[in-house]
Amino acid sequence: MKHHIRSLAGAVLLVALLSSCTSAPPTPDGSVPDASAPDSATTPPRATPSATPSAEPVNPLAAVTAIIVRPENLDLNDTTGVTIRALSYDAEAADFVAALNAILGAEPTVTEFRGGMESSPWTQYDWAGVQVNDDHEANGEQDMNLSVIFDSPSVGQSVSVATIQGFQPGDDLAELAEWMDEPFTAGGYNQVQAERGPDIGPRNFPEYANANSVTGQDYTGSTVIFAPWNFGIGHV
């Protein structure tokens, strides 16, 4: 009987010793911490993921490599010939200028003109090789808001300029006149219609439609591309 009691007591003592080895010691307030919780002294803190910075928006006009001058707008094309945007001459001047700023990578020189007896006041915007004029007249049936002049075949960062058939500023205007079967006077002032847009009114002259057009013209000893210009109405 005594042997049985001593064995039982030894078993109880062994269980107590094992419990003391596997259980966490009580905290000062007498509570026992959760043994499954990580030990802050041995577990490294988990890194807080940082926010991924958002990418800067890319202006699609940065991909423009060619400007095709059309009767009522500029076709702004990429390297594959796809038109990224058709920039209308009836756009607001601020929007038109902002688009050219993005393509040319520069701000224009701005000049204000008071006008005179035969012209209203206008604002002129000049970049290297490009000029935009806003005549401040109320747009009528036969007038678009803005006009453009290109006097260089390449503007900005190697952006080419041409008419739809490939005529560029500085090219031989006589060759364009022959191609288009247009009149040309050697040594004189010439305007050669390069492309005609849709009719915008009744015809006033038999040889030309009342429509906006692209013209190649003599200008200060060289040739430029100018648009829009209506060959079918009288001009002062």
C-alpha positions as a printed Julia matrix, in Angstrom:
236×3 Matrix{Float64}:
   0.0    0.0      0.0
   2.79   2.44     0.91
   4.59   1.5     -2.29
   1.45   2.4     -4.28
   1.14   5.79    -2.54
   4.82   6.6     -3.2
   4.37   5.73    -6.93
   1.27   7.93    -7.2
   3.04  10.83    -5.52
   5.98  10.47    -7.87
   3.66  10.55   -10.89
   1.98  13.74    -9.66
   5.36  15.37    -9.08
   6.51  14.42   -12.65
   3.35  15.93   -14.19
   3.88  19.14   -12.22
   7.47  19.4    -13.4
   6.45  18.88   -17.03
   3.72  21.5    -16.71
   6.21  24.0    -15.33
   8.47  23.42   -18.35
   5.79  23.92   -21.03
   3.58  26.64   -19.54
   4.46  30.33   -19.67
   5.16  31.92   -16.3
   2.38  34.07   -14.88
   2.51  37.77   -15.46
   2.89  40.19   -12.55
  -0.89  40.5    -12.3
  -1.2   36.77   -11.94
  -2.58  36.05   -15.44
  -0.99  33.52   -17.76
  -0.1   34.8    -21.26
  -1.26  32.95   -24.35
   1.51  30.53   -25.31
   0.4   30.65   -28.99
   1.1   34.42   -29.27
   4.43  35.36   -30.93
   7.23  36.53   -28.67
   7.94  40.17   -29.52
  11.49  39.74   -28.31
  12.25  37.02   -30.87
   9.75  37.65   -33.75
  10.83  40.43   -36.16
   8.19  43.1    -36.88
   6.31  42.65   -40.13
   7.19  45.31   -42.72
   4.37  47.63   -43.74
   4.02  47.58   -47.55
   4.71  50.99   -49.06
   2.3   52.53   -51.56
   3.35  52.09   -55.19
   3.84  55.55   -56.76
   1.37  56.2    -59.57
   2.88  56.61   -63.02
   2.79  60.05   -64.61
   0.1   60.27   -67.3
   1.54  60.18   -70.8
   0.31  62.83   -73.23
  -0.63  60.97   -76.44
   0.54  63.97   -78.49
   4.09  63.15   -77.43
   3.93  60.32   -79.99
   3.26  62.71   -82.91
   6.01  62.49   -85.55
   4.21  64.03   -88.55
   1.85  66.95   -89.15
  -0.26  66.69   -92.31
  -1.82  70.05   -93.16
  -5.42  69.52   -94.25
  -8.1   72.0    -95.44
  -9.96  72.17   -92.11
  -7.56  70.63   -89.58
  -4.09  69.31   -88.88
  -3.72  65.53   -88.91
  -1.35  64.73   -86.04
   0.12  61.33   -86.94
   2.41  58.8    -85.29
   5.22  56.81   -86.92
   2.74  54.31   -88.41
   0.66  57.04   -90.08
  -2.23  56.7    -87.65
  -3.89  60.04   -86.83
  -3.7   60.54   -83.07
  -5.81  63.7    -83.27
  -7.38  65.87   -85.94
  -6.76  69.41   -84.67
  -9.47  71.65   -86.11
  -8.84  75.25   -87.11
 -12.17  75.97   -85.41
 -10.74  74.93   -82.01
 -10.33  77.55   -79.32
  -6.95  79.23   -79.62
  -5.9   78.11   -76.11
  -6.6   74.43   -76.94
  -4.9   74.66   -80.35
  -1.81  76.31   -78.89
  -1.65  73.82   -76.0
  -1.67  70.93   -78.48
   1.18  72.47   -80.48
   3.12  73.15   -77.28
   2.94  69.43   -76.45
   4.13  68.47   -79.94
   6.84  71.11   -80.35
   8.09  71.03   -76.77
   8.12  74.81   -76.46
   5.92  77.81   -75.74
   5.28  80.32   -78.54
   6.14  83.97   -78.75
   2.81  85.82   -78.55
   2.24  89.14   -80.33
  -0.94  91.22   -80.22
  -1.92  93.34   -83.24
  -4.45  96.16   -83.1
  -5.71  95.7    -86.63
  -6.7   98.46   -88.99
  -9.16  99.63   -91.62
  -9.24  96.29   -93.44
  -8.42  93.87   -90.62
  -9.64  93.18   -87.14
  -7.28  92.83   -84.18
  -5.48  89.48   -84.06
  -3.1   87.46   -81.94
  -0.07  85.82   -83.52
   1.65  82.77   -81.98
   5.15  81.95   -83.27
   7.31  78.87   -82.81
  10.35  77.98   -84.91
   8.85  77.01   -88.28
   5.2   77.48   -87.22
   2.84  80.44   -86.99
  -0.78  80.45   -85.79
  -3.05  83.47   -86.24
  -6.28  84.18   -84.39
  -8.07  87.08   -86.08
 -10.68  87.57   -83.31
 -13.46  87.85   -85.87
 -16.81  86.22   -85.2
 -16.74  82.95   -87.11
 -18.94  83.09   -90.15
 -19.95  80.49   -92.68
 -16.8   81.1    -94.71
 -14.34  81.7    -91.9
 -12.59  79.36   -89.49
 -11.28  80.48   -86.14
  -7.55  80.06   -86.76
  -5.03  79.84   -89.59
  -1.59  78.26   -89.74
   1.62  78.86   -91.68
   4.47  76.35   -91.79
   7.77  77.55   -93.24
   9.96  74.57   -92.28
   9.7   70.91   -93.33
  10.61  69.82   -89.79
   9.51  71.39   -86.51
   9.99  70.6    -82.82
  11.97  67.4    -82.29
  12.05  66.22   -85.93
   8.28  66.37   -86.52
   7.77  66.45   -90.29
   5.33  68.84   -92.0
   3.68  68.17   -95.36
   0.49  68.33   -97.39
  -1.43  65.15   -98.09
   0.54  64.53  -101.29
   3.91  65.13   -99.61
   4.66  68.75  -100.56
   6.77  70.36   -97.83
   7.77  73.95   -97.03
  10.74  74.9    -99.18
   9.8   72.51  -102.02
   9.46  73.67  -105.61
   6.06  75.32  -105.95
   6.13  74.94  -109.74
   6.21  71.15  -109.3
   3.16  71.28  -107.01
   1.32  73.45  -109.57
   2.12  70.95  -112.31
   1.02  68.03  -110.14
  -2.28  69.77  -109.28
  -2.77  71.25  -112.78
  -2.82  74.72  -111.23
  -1.69  78.0   -112.81
   1.84  79.14  -112.02
   3.75  82.28  -113.0
   7.52  81.97  -112.89
   9.06  84.8   -110.86
   5.64  85.99  -109.67
   3.61  85.6   -106.49
   1.84  82.25  -106.57
  -0.73  80.42  -104.52
  -1.23  76.79  -105.5
  -4.17  74.8   -104.19
  -2.82  71.57  -102.69
  -6.05  70.11  -101.31
  -9.68  71.25  -101.26
 -12.18  70.52   -98.52
 -15.96  70.11   -98.8
 -18.08  72.93  -100.24
 -19.27  75.4    -97.61
 -21.38  77.64   -99.85
 -22.42  78.4   -103.42
 -19.64  78.75  -105.98
 -18.65  82.34  -106.78
 -16.01  81.6   -109.41
 -16.16  78.92  -112.08
 -12.61  77.66  -111.56
 -12.7   77.22  -107.77
 -15.22  75.79  -105.32
 -16.32  77.76  -102.29
 -14.35  75.62   -99.85
 -11.46  75.73   -97.43
  -8.19  74.59   -98.94
  -4.52  74.03   -98.24
  -2.22  76.24  -100.28
   1.44  76.24  -101.1
   2.54  79.8   -101.63
   5.54  82.03  -102.21
   6.61  83.78   -99.04
   9.72  85.89   -98.46
  11.74  84.09  -101.11
  10.72  80.56  -100.21
   7.56  78.46  -100.14
   5.28  77.83   -97.21
   2.16  75.78   -96.49
  -0.82  77.87   -95.46
  -4.33  76.83   -94.34
  -7.19  77.36   -94.45
  -7.56  79.47   -97.56
 -10.72  79.73   -99.64
  -9.86  80.13  -103.34
 -13.56  80.38  -104.18
 -14.35  83.74  -102.58
 -13.0   87.26  -102.94
 -10.3   88.39  -100.53
  -9.41  91.9    -99.51
